[in-house]
Amino acid sequence: MKRFYLIGFALLMTFDTLTQISFKMAGNHALPVEASVAWLWRLFGEPWVYGAVLGYLGAFFTWMSLLKHAPIGPAFAASHLEVVSVMLLSVWLFHEPLTATKLIGATAIIAGIVCLGLAEREEAPPDAA
Protein backbone atom coordinates (compact mmCIF):
# COMPACT_ATOMS: atom_id res chain seq x y z
CA MET A 1 0.00 0.00 0.00
CA LYS A 2 2.92 2.37 0.67
CA ARG A 3 4.06 1.94 -2.93
CA PHE A 4 0.53 2.80 -4.12
CA TYR A 5 0.59 6.03 -2.09
CA LEU A 6 4.09 7.01 -3.19
CA ILE A 7 3.38 6.41 -6.86
CA GLY A 8 -0.08 7.93 -6.65
CA PHE A 9 0.97 11.14 -4.93
CA ALA A 10 4.03 11.49 -7.17
CA LEU A 11 1.76 11.14 -10.19
CA LEU A 12 -0.75 13.60 -8.75
CA MET A 13 2.01 16.12 -8.06
CA THR A 14 3.33 15.66 -11.61
CA PHE A 15 -0.09 16.25 -13.17
CA ASP A 16 -0.80 19.28 -10.96
CA THR A 17 2.63 20.74 -11.67
CA LEU A 18 2.18 20.19 -15.41
CA THR A 19 -1.14 22.03 -15.21
CA GLN A 20 0.25 25.11 -13.45
CA ILE A 21 3.41 25.36 -15.57
CA SER A 22 1.33 24.89 -18.74
CA PHE A 23 -1.02 27.71 -17.74
CA LYS A 24 1.94 30.01 -17.11
CA MET A 25 3.54 29.12 -20.46
CA ALA A 26 0.26 29.56 -22.34
CA GLY A 27 -0.37 32.88 -20.66
CA ASN A 28 3.13 34.12 -21.44
CA HIS A 29 2.71 33.23 -25.11
CA ALA A 30 -0.75 34.82 -25.42
CA LEU A 31 0.18 38.25 -24.05
CA PRO A 32 -1.15 40.86 -23.73
CA VAL A 33 -4.08 39.66 -21.64
CA GLU A 34 -7.30 41.33 -22.72
CA ALA A 35 -11.00 40.59 -22.57
CA SER A 36 -11.44 39.90 -26.26
CA VAL A 37 -12.14 37.11 -28.71
CA ALA A 38 -8.73 37.74 -30.30
CA TRP A 39 -7.00 36.99 -27.01
CA LEU A 40 -9.03 33.78 -26.56
CA TRP A 41 -8.00 32.68 -30.06
CA ARG A 42 -4.36 33.37 -29.21
CA LEU A 43 -4.69 31.52 -25.92
CA PHE A 44 -6.40 28.45 -27.34
CA GLY A 45 -3.91 28.41 -30.18
CA GLU A 46 -1.18 27.68 -27.65
CA PRO A 47 -0.37 23.98 -27.18
CA TRP A 48 0.37 24.70 -23.51
CA VAL A 49 -3.36 25.19 -22.85
CA TYR A 50 -3.95 21.59 -23.86
CA GLY A 51 -1.12 20.48 -21.57
CA ALA A 52 -3.03 22.17 -18.76
CA VAL A 53 -6.24 20.36 -19.72
CA LEU A 54 -4.42 17.02 -19.82
CA GLY A 55 -2.87 17.82 -16.45
CA TYR A 56 -6.28 18.53 -14.94
CA LEU A 57 -7.73 15.31 -16.35
CA GLY A 58 -4.78 13.25 -15.13
CA ALA A 59 -4.93 14.86 -11.70
CA PHE A 60 -8.67 14.24 -11.43
CA PHE A 61 -8.43 10.52 -12.20
CA THR A 62 -5.35 10.08 -10.03
CA TRP A 63 -7.06 11.88 -7.13
CA MET A 64 -10.20 9.75 -7.45
CA SER A 65 -8.06 6.59 -7.37
CA LEU A 66 -6.17 7.78 -4.31
CA LEU A 67 -9.34 8.67 -2.43
CA LYS A 68 -10.52 5.05 -2.64
CA HIS A 69 -7.77 4.12 -0.17
CA ALA A 70 -6.19 7.19 1.42
CA PRO A 71 -7.55 8.97 4.51
CA ILE A 72 -8.88 12.36 3.39
CA GLY A 73 -6.96 14.64 5.78
CA PRO A 74 -3.37 13.68 4.93
CA ALA A 75 -4.36 12.98 1.32
CA PHE A 76 -5.77 16.48 0.86
CA ALA A 77 -2.65 18.02 2.38
CA ALA A 78 -0.33 15.87 0.26
CA SER A 79 -2.32 16.76 -2.84
CA HIS A 80 -0.93 20.29 -2.50
CA LEU A 81 2.73 19.35 -2.82
CA GLU A 82 2.63 20.95 -6.26
CA VAL A 83 2.91 24.31 -4.51
CA VAL A 84 6.50 23.37 -3.71
CA SER A 85 7.28 21.78 -7.09
CA VAL A 86 5.80 24.71 -9.03
CA MET A 87 7.81 27.14 -6.92
CA LEU A 88 11.04 25.26 -7.64
CA LEU A 89 10.33 24.90 -11.35
CA SER A 90 9.40 28.58 -11.58
CA VAL A 91 12.86 29.48 -10.34
CA TRP A 92 14.40 27.41 -13.13
CA LEU A 93 11.96 28.03 -16.00
CA PHE A 94 10.80 31.60 -15.35
CA HIS A 95 13.79 32.95 -13.39
CA GLU A 96 11.59 33.84 -10.44
CA PRO A 97 13.51 34.63 -7.24
CA LEU A 98 13.88 31.96 -4.58
CA THR A 99 13.70 33.81 -1.28
CA ALA A 100 14.14 32.70 2.30
CA THR A 101 10.44 33.32 2.89
CA LYS A 102 9.50 30.97 0.05
CA LEU A 103 11.86 28.29 1.37
CA ILE A 104 10.41 28.61 4.87
CA GLY A 105 6.90 28.33 3.44
CA ALA A 106 7.80 25.26 1.37
CA THR A 107 9.40 23.66 4.43
CA ALA A 108 6.26 24.39 6.46
CA ILE A 109 4.07 22.77 3.79
CA ILE A 110 6.20 19.63 3.72
CA ALA A 111 6.41 19.50 7.54
CA GLY A 112 2.63 19.87 7.80
CA ILE A 113 2.05 17.01 5.39
CA VAL A 114 4.48 14.81 7.32
CA CYS A 115 2.78 15.67 10.63
CA LEU A 116 -0.67 14.85 9.23
CA GLY A 117 0.63 11.55 7.89
CA LEU A 118 2.21 10.63 11.21
CA ALA A 119 -0.95 11.56 13.11
CA GLU A 120 -3.01 9.38 10.78
CA ARG A 121 -0.62 6.48 11.33
CA GLU A 122 -0.96 6.84 15.12
CA GLU A 123 -4.76 6.84 14.90
CA ALA A 124 -5.00 3.90 12.49
CA PRO A 125 -6.02 0.55 14.01
CA PRO A 126 -3.27 -2.08 14.01
CA ASP A 127 -3.32 -4.45 11.05
CA ALA A 128 -4.85 -7.82 11.73
CA ALA A 129 -2.38 -10.55 10.85
N, C-alpha and C positions, 0 to 999 in steps of 0.2 A: 504494500500500500504506500510506503514511503516513496518508492520509485514513481508510482502513479502521481503523487502530489508534486514531486520535484519536476517531472516532465511536464505535467499539466500546468503548473504555475510558470515554468520557464516558457512554455508555449504561449500562455496568456500574456505574459510580459512582452514577448516578441511581437505578438499581434497588436497589442495596445501601443507599443513603441512605434511600430510600422505606421499605425494610423496617425499618430501625432506628428511624426517626422514627415509623412506624406502630405498632411494638411499644410504644414509650414512650407514645404517645397512648392506645392501647388499655389499657395498664396503668394509666395515670392515671385513666381513666374507669371502670375496674372495681375501684377500691379499695373496701375494704381487701383486700389479698391474703390468701387463706386456702385451706387445702387442703379444699375442699368442692365439691360439685356446684353449689351456688348461685353460687359465684364463677366456675366454668367457664361457667355459663349467662350470667352478666353479661359475662364476657370475650368469649365467642363471639357475644354480642349487639351487640358494638361493631363498626361498619364498619371501623375501623382495623385489626382483625385480618386482614380480607380484603385490605386494602392491603398488609399484610406478606406474605401468601401470594402475592399477585400480584408483589410485589417479588422474592421468592425465585424464583418461576418465571421471571420476566424475566431475573434475574441468571444463573440456571442456563443458559438457552438462549444468552444473550449470551456467557457464559464458554466454553461449548462451541464456539461459532463462533470466538471469538478463539483458542482453543487449536489450531485447525486450522492457523494461520499464525504465531502469535507464539511466540518462544522462552519456555520455561516460567519461567526465573528472573526476568527483568524483568516478565513478564506477571503472575506471582504477586505480586510486590511492588506493581505498579501496581494490581492488583485490590483493594488495601487502602487506596486513596485515600479511601474513604468514612470512614475514621477522622477525616480532616481535615474533610470536608464535614459529617459528623454533629456534630463539635465546634462548628463555626461556626454551624450551624443551631440547635444546642442553646442557644447564647448568645442568639439571637434569639427562638426559640420558647418556651424554657423558662426564660429568664433565668438560665442557669447562668453562673458567673463565667468570664471569659477571663483566665487568669493568664499570667505570663511563662513559667512552666514548660510550660504547654500550648502556647504559641506556639513555644517552643524544640523541643518534641517534634514538633509539626506540621512545622516547618522540617526537622528531621532526617529525618522520613518522606519528605518530598518530595525532599530532597537524596539520600537513599539510592536512591530510585526513579530519579532522574536518573543517578546513578553506575552503577547496574546497566544502564540503557539504553545509556549511553556505552560501557561495557565490552563489551556484546553487539555493538555496532556495530563496535568495534575488532577483535573476534574473527571477525566474519562475513566469508566469502570475498567478494572483489570480484564485482560483477555482470558477467556475460558479456554483451557488447554484440553 
